Structures are given as structure tokens and as C-alpha cells.
Amino acid sequence: MAKYKAQWVKGQQCRVSRGKVVAEAAADSLPEFAKQLCNVYGNGLGDGFSFCKFDSEKEIEDCYGEDLPEWHKQTTDYPVFVFSSNFGAEILCKPTATAIINQICGESYGDYDLEVKGV
């Protein structure tokens, strides 16, 4: 049984499917838990959420071409984690596992509620 667990569940506003688990993540260490959360955020919550990790300025330039995002100018260190949703974007430069977990736990998920155990 994993030490750290997270579940995104349908909230009270979803009368028909309230309580239904939409996505899950679990791990035994904080770094692995942060990695799992990023994977679910980017791939498991639907089109309204995306996650990118850039290990260098070149990777950002290769991704965006000449249309570099405004946050590119403020990048101070790598890797850069970019969390985007319908509610906005958050950029973290060289974050710790705890900073990544806190970012994801602090997000708004609309119809979903995030339940985290072990942190």
C-alpha cells in the first residue's frame, strides 16, 4: 500500500456522478508522488489541464518557436514546470517535490475535488 495517495473525485455539484473517482496517483516517496501527480495533471484530467517540463532554454524555444511565452523572460533556473488549466497557468523553476505537490494540491479543479493522503 502506497504511503502517499491522491484521488480526483466528482464533487457535490455533480448530482449523478458525485463521488466517482476520475483519476488517481500513488507512490511511496515524495519525489515519485510529485512525478505521478504531474502525470495525472497533464494526462488524466482532460483537455482543460496540461503539464510541461522543460530542462533547458532550447527545449522552450523548440516547443514555442518564435512565439515565446511571457514567462520565458522570467525563467531563472531549470527544470521549469508549467501547469496550465482553464483557471490560468503556474510556472515553477527548479521546484522541489514538496513545491510541486503543493502547487497541484492548491489548484482549482472545477467539478473535481482533490483528496490527498499522507502529505
Beta strands, then each sheet from edge to edge (+ up, - down):
strand 1: 4-10
strand 2: 21-27
strand 3: 49-54
strand 4: 80-85
strand 5: 88-93
strand 6: 112-117
sheet 1: 2+ 1- 6+
sheet 2: 3+ 4- 5+
end
